[in-house]
Amino acid sequence: MPEESTRGGWLTQVEGRALLFLLVAFPFRETLAGWWVGFPLALTGLAFLILLAHAFSISPPPRAPRPRWPLVALAAWVVISAFRAPDWDRAFGLLEVWGLSAALGWVAANQAKGNPRFPLKVCLALWACASFIAAFNPGWQTPLEEIEKAIQSQVIEEDFKQAILHAAAQGRLHFPFGNPIDLGLFLTLSLLSLPVLVHEVRKIGGSPLFTFGLILSAGVQVYVLWGTRSRTPLLGLIGGIGIWMLRSRVWRGHLLIGALVGVLLLGGLLAVSPGGREMLGRSETVHARLIYWKAAARMIREAPLLGQGVGGYGSNYPRFRELTPHQTLYPHNLFLEVMADMGAVGLLLLLVAMATIIPYLLQRAGLCRLSRDGVQHPFVESLHPLWGLSAATSFLLSSQVGFHHDMLYLLAPAGILAGATLSSSRSALASPPGATRGRPLLLRIALLLFAFVALAREIGHFSFEKAQRIFENRGDIREGTALLRRATTVWPPLWEARAYLGGMAIDLGDEQTGMRLLRESIRWSPTTPNLHSELATVLWDRDEKEEALLEIERAISLHPVKWAYHDQKSRWLHSLGRAEEARAEKSLALELQAQEPKFEEALQAIRAKESP
């Protein structure tokens, strides 16, 4: 077993410690941004410094699955689909987090190759972070007063208020995750590592007090996981436990007994507890999923081969949605989203890549025997690869019924977890003789471009968010405007900053500049209906009536069930003397408005439910 001296020097050790820091810091990315607006940018910058150092390393890289062409082809098609996206900012944001997660996992694989204790450190860091979140979580729920204030604020779109109320009604806004699925999945990844920790404690002869602490923290995590009232992470947890039961020789008997007891307890809790009955009886989420999937099916029929482009589902959802208050950016199903965004070509490439990677993971996790030069190798004895496979299974199952891209912030720990288990000294195959040292030139160039684009996007968003805070807190127009211009210069696809500048220019009386900025925003995000609505209002005020009607019709075509757009068009038609068309639009607006939830009544119902 390699000792400390074989780990590759101080730079490799710093890289490993930085990875562990990212593992525990990523879940708090958005929360700590409220304390320091630059925290997300600092984390991303640290991640890319690690990647750049790794790209120019001379140490042999971890072995990749073979053949490699499916992975290369999938990556190339994803990049092509990103350039075809209707909203480049959203598309490259998704690429940034997906790519960052995969790259950090690969760096972790290199760490584990030289340091067999690194996977255990990953396991301990993840467990400690999850235990901390679970232990303090009940005191970190969002107060109802803050939710009410946010709902009444003008900065939240009407379409998102129903989702906020739905979460508030069930008491499920848990810190640091705004969504119960995210919190549940994070706790699931942690709980699946329990056999590894117990096994390590037994190996070193740990004290009963430490074992009791593990059991106690596991109980707290299970309690909070149950408290999310989310069925998706429970499905993932069951799948991950199933993987443990299928192959673990050390834990097979213990897990079988534990699983049977767990199934009985779970069934009893679902049947008799209020939370269990709530989970079984809750049908609104099933109804919402069906709405999302129907919209995805319509998008697939429109562009079956090439798809809508990366992030195209969220950009085009208002155009395909039914008469419903449900709003989403993602269909909550990984394969449907791939099909809608990247078409049949993207889905086929994904399946081929999975067919390449899954045997590789099974091989590393000891689920099949390794044969080289006719020699049969024994099953691996390390539990770390099996933990990685169970976590991957849990994530894959969860992604079919509850996937949305806020989960991508969990892929950073998941990527580190998977990478750390792929190349541990016990399970990784030795590098073949004559293996090249260092990284291929093409890989280095790709990592440099990836780091440059992603950092530019993060700096642009950092400047935009800082400008918004300046406007809200200090009202300093000069400094805020300078930050907005910097954001659009560093990251031109950031249409929100351009639209913000355009709105400010219009408010200050410079309609010409405001219109120019709004048109530029529309060029970067042509499927955003509120941009067309704002431009239509400016055109109407400038007495360009027909152009204003054309713009509001474009907004309606992009969001047919937005009653405010129909009402706006009705008023304009009435002022032009087109009474019959105005009445038809007004009737449709009233019909759509009736479908909108009554937020004040919902808040009163929540208060009545919470009052003793």
HELIX and SHEET records of a PDB file:
HELIX    1   1 GLU A    4  THR A    6  5                                   3    
HELIX    2   2 GLY A    9  ALA A   25  1                                  17    
HELIX    3   3 PHE A   26  PHE A   28  5                                   3    
HELIX    4   4 ARG A   29  ALA A   33  1                                   5    
HELIX    5   5 PHE A   39  ALA A   55  1                                  17    
HELIX    6   6 TRP A   69  PHE A   83  1                                  15    
HELIX    7   7 TRP A   88  GLY A  114  1                                  27    
HELIX    8   8 PHE A  118  PHE A  136  1                                  19    
HELIX    9   9 ASN A  137  TRP A  140  5                                   4    
HELIX   10  10 LEU A  144  GLN A  152  1                                   9    
HELIX   11  11 GLU A  158  ALA A  169  1                                  12    
HELIX   12  12 PRO A  180  LEU A  191  1                                  12    
HELIX   13  13 LEU A  194  ILE A  204  1                                  11    
HELIX   14  14 PRO A  208  GLY A  227  1                                  20    
HELIX   15  15 ARG A  231  ARG A  247  1                                  17    
HELIX   16  16 ARG A  252  VAL A  272  1                                  21    
HELIX   17  17 PRO A  274  GLY A  281  1                                   8    
HELIX   18  18 GLU A  284  GLU A  302  1                                  19    
HELIX   19  19 GLY A  312  PHE A  320  1                                   9    
HELIX   20  20 LEU A  334  ARG A  364  1                                  31    
HELIX   21  21 HIS A  384  SER A  398  1                                  15    
HELIX   22  22 HIS A  405  MET A  407  5                                   3    
HELIX   23  23 LEU A  408  LEU A  422  1                                  15    
HELIX   24  24 LEU A  441  ASN A  473  1                                  33    
HELIX   25  25 ILE A  477  VAL A  490  1                                  14    
HELIX   26  26 TRP A  495  ASP A  507  1                                  13    
HELIX   27  27 GLU A  511  TRP A  524  1                                  14    
HELIX   28  28 PRO A  529  ASP A  541  1                                  13    
HELIX   29  29 LYS A  545  LEU A  558  1                                  14    
HELIX   30  30 TRP A  563  SER A  575  1                                  13    
HELIX   31  31 ALA A  579  GLN A  593  1                                  15    
HELIX   32  32 PHE A  599  GLU A  610  1                                  12    
SHEET    1   A 2 SER A 371  ARG A 372  0                                        
SHEET    2   A 2 VAL A 375  GLN A 376 -1                                        
END                                                                             
